[in-house]
Structure formats: C-alpha cells, structure tokens
Amino acid sequence: MPENPKTPAGQTVIKVNHQRLQIVLNYRGVRKYLSLGLPDSKLNRVYAEMVRDYLNLKTTPNTTKRVLTQLGACCKWALTLPPLGEVSHTLTLT
C-alpha cells in the first residue's frame, strides 16, 4: 500500500468527503477544512482547484486560512437561502 505524501505546510489540497468537495489547509500543524457543499463532479472540481491554486499562488498561509474561514461562513449562509429561481425579492447586504 503506497503512502500518501504529506502536504507542505501552508498548502491547500482538494479532498472528497461523503461525495462532497473540501479544500484542506495545513497551517502551523493544524488541519483546516472548508467543505464546499458541492458534489464531486468535473466542473465543481475545476472550481475548487481554481480557488486552491489562487490561494496557493497569491496569498500567505495565514491569509489562506482566513480566506477559507470567511468563504466557509459565506457558503454556510448561502445554503440557508432559497434557490435563486425561487427568490421573489432582492437581497440587500449591509
């Protein structure tokens, strides 16, 4: 059985958990997970890889951790809303 290579500190990887995509960050010895809530498909994997690649190239590990935390909170909030086709009013963000 081959060993899984370790992810370098501060780098993010894409993982599937319960048929849903997650972005995983190792930061200062702590593993952080952002569950995207998206099913594992080619299109959704491309989206997750774009997020991962951007964070790996353009931000520091600390910023990556904060972005993943905030993005996770946004995803959780969005899942509480009705689908866009069913929204009968305009959302106002303050």
Contacts in CASP RR format, 6 or more apart in sequence:
PFRMAT RR
TARGET T0000
AUTHOR 0000-0000-0000
METHOD contacts of the structure
MODEL  1
MPENPKTPAGQTVIKVNHQRLQIVLNYRGVRKYLSLGLPDSKLNRVYAEM
VRDYLNLKTTPNTTKRVLTQLGACCKWALTLPPLGEVSHTLTLT
7 13 0 8 1.000
7 24 0 8 1.000
7 26 0 8 1.000
8 26 0 8 1.000
9 26 0 8 1.000
9 27 0 8 1.000
9 28 0 8 1.000
9 29 0 8 1.000
9 61 0 8 1.000
10 25 0 8 1.000
10 26 0 8 1.000
10 27 0 8 1.000
10 61 0 8 1.000
10 64 0 8 1.000
11 25 0 8 1.000
11 26 0 8 1.000
11 56 0 8 1.000
12 23 0 8 1.000
12 24 0 8 1.000
12 25 0 8 1.000
12 52 0 8 1.000
12 55 0 8 1.000
12 56 0 8 1.000
12 64 0 8 1.000
12 68 0 8 1.000
13 23 0 8 1.000
13 24 0 8 1.000
13 52 0 8 1.000
14 21 0 8 1.000
14 22 0 8 1.000
14 23 0 8 1.000
14 24 0 8 1.000
14 45 0 8 1.000
14 48 0 8 1.000
14 49 0 8 1.000
14 52 0 8 1.000
15 21 0 8 1.000
15 22 0 8 1.000
15 23 0 8 1.000
15 24 0 8 1.000
15 33 0 8 1.000
16 22 0 8 1.000
16 40 0 8 1.000
17 33 0 8 1.000
17 35 0 8 1.000
19 39 0 8 1.000
19 40 0 8 1.000
20 35 0 8 1.000
20 36 0 8 1.000
20 37 0 8 1.000
20 38 0 8 1.000
20 39 0 8 1.000
20 40 0 8 1.000
21 35 0 8 1.000
21 36 0 8 1.000
21 37 0 8 1.000
21 38 0 8 1.000
21 39 0 8 1.000
21 40 0 8 1.000
21 44 0 8 1.000
21 45 0 8 1.000
21 48 0 8 1.000
22 33 0 8 1.000
22 34 0 8 1.000
22 35 0 8 1.000
22 36 0 8 1.000
23 33 0 8 1.000
23 34 0 8 1.000
23 36 0 8 1.000
23 48 0 8 1.000
23 51 0 8 1.000
23 52 0 8 1.000
23 68 0 8 1.000
24 31 0 8 1.000
24 32 0 8 1.000
24 33 0 8 1.000
24 34 0 8 1.000
25 31 0 8 1.000
25 32 0 8 1.000
25 33 0 8 1.000
25 34 0 8 1.000
25 61 0 8 1.000
25 64 0 8 1.000
25 65 0 8 1.000
25 68 0 8 1.000
26 32 0 8 1.000
27 61 0 8 1.000
27 62 0 8 1.000
27 64 0 8 1.000
27 65 0 8 1.000
28 61 0 8 1.000
32 65 0 8 1.000
32 68 0 8 1.000
32 69 0 8 1.000
34 68 0 8 1.000
34 69 0 8 1.000
34 71 0 8 1.000
34 72 0 8 1.000
34 75 0 8 1.000
35 72 0 8 1.000
35 75 0 8 1.000
36 44 0 8 1.000
36 47 0 8 1.000
36 48 0 8 1.000
36 75 0 8 1.000
37 75 0 8 1.000
37 79 0 8 1.000
38 44 0 8 1.000
38 47 0 8 1.000
38 48 0 8 1.000
51 71 0 8 1.000
55 63 0 8 1.000
55 64 0 8 1.000
55 67 0 8 1.000
55 68 0 8 1.000
56 64 0 8 1.000
59 67 0 8 1.000
81 87 0 8 1.000
81 91 0 8 1.000
END
